Amino acid sequence: MLGEAAAVGAIGSLLGLGLGILLGQGAVRLVTQTINDLYFVVTVRGVAIETSSLVKGAALGMLATLVSAALPAWEAATVPPRLALTRSGLEEKARRAVPLTAAAGALALALGGGLLAIPTRDLVISFAGIFCVTIGFALLTRL
């Protein structure tokens, strides 16, 4: 299962890198056009992308794919086949996870509300607060 996930991750990472480069070039072209139209003439001939950035992006794509596939692969390897065919095992796990995720959601909401209540103009604190509130509400939804 991890081999298949690695193959899918490699294809997805390569497609993501290619599309990211194309979208980046298009965004630079549009921003350059806007600056030319509104302010002054700017010439941008190309976008310089470091190879290390592409390698990091591909590595993160592969890592994310393998990490997200590891738990289901481990579960598939350790669960008896008869238990895997019944829904009751999965439903029992989901039922046990609801209180934990709800508590984590309430904690994230409280943290986000506390961060947003700080009277500051710091953008990082504001984004962290909004992130915590968003994750908190997502965790409070039912499974």
N, C-alpha and C positions, 0 to 999 in steps of 0.2 A: 504494500500500500504506500509506503514511504517512497519507493522508487517511482511509482506512478505520480505521486504528488510532486516529486522532484522534477519529473519531465514536464508536468503541467506548469510548475513554477518557473522553469527555465524558459518555456515558450511565452508565458505571461510576462516575465521580466524583460525578455527581448522585445516583445511587442510594446510593453509599457515604455521602455527606453526610446524606441523609435518614435512612438506617438508623442512622447514628452518632448523630444527634440523638435518635432514638427510643430507642436503647439507653442513651444517657446519661441521658435523663429517667427511664427505668425503673430504672436503677441508683441514681439519686438518690432515687427514691421508696422503693426497698428499703432503702437505707442509713438514710434518715430513719425508716422504720418500725422498723428494728433499734434505733436510738438511742432512739426513743420507748418501745420495749418494755423495754429494759434499763437506761436511765439516766435521762433526763428528756425532757420534751415539747419537741419542735422542730417549727417550722412552716416548711416550704420551699414557697413558692408556685410557683416556676418555675425554670428553668435559663436563665441569661443567657449567650448565646453571641455573642461578638463577630463582626462581619461579616468582620473581617480574618482571623480564624481559619478561617472557611469559605472565603474566597478562597485562603488559603494551602493548605488541604487540597485544593481543586479544582485548583490549579496544580500541586501535587505529584503528584496522580493523573494529570493530563495529561502531565506531564514523565516520570513513570515509564513510562507507556504508550508514549510516543514514543521514549524511549531504548531500551526493550525491543524495539520494532519496527524500529528504525533498522538494526541489524546484519543481520537477515534480509532487509530491503528492499534494502540495499546489495549483499548477496550475490546476491540474485535478479536485480539489475540488471547485475551484472558477470560472472556465470558463464554460459558458453555453454549453450544449451538441452540439447545432447546430454550434457554433463557433469552437468547438473542431474538428468537422468533416471537416471543410474547411481548405485548405492549405494556404489561403491568410493571415490568422492571424499569422501563424508561419512564413511565408515569410516576413511579415511586421516587425515582431520583429527582424528577422535576418537582414533585411535591415537597421533598426535603430541601430543595434549593430555594424555594420561594421566600421563606422567612429570612434567610441569609442575604439574598439579593435585595429584599425590601429594606433590611437594616442598613446595608451598604448604600442604597439609594437615599435613605433618609439622612445618613451621615454625610454623603456627598452634597445633598441639598443644603444642609446646615452649614457645611464648610463654604460652599459657594455663596450662600447668603451672607455669611460673615465676611468673606472677602469683598463682596460687592458693597457691604455697608461701610467699609473703610473709606474715609473721605480723602481720596488721593487721585491724582491725575496720571498715575503710573499705568501704562498700557498693559504691562505683563500681569499685574495683579488683577486688572479688569478682565483680561482674557482668561486667566486662571479661574476666576469666579464664574464666568459664563460657562466655561468648560465643565466645572463641577456641577453647576445647575443642570446643564444638558445631560450629563451622565447620570445624575441623580434621578431625573425624571425618566430616563430610559430604563434605569434599574427598577423603578417602581411599577413599570408596566408588568402585567401578568405574563407568565411564561406560556 
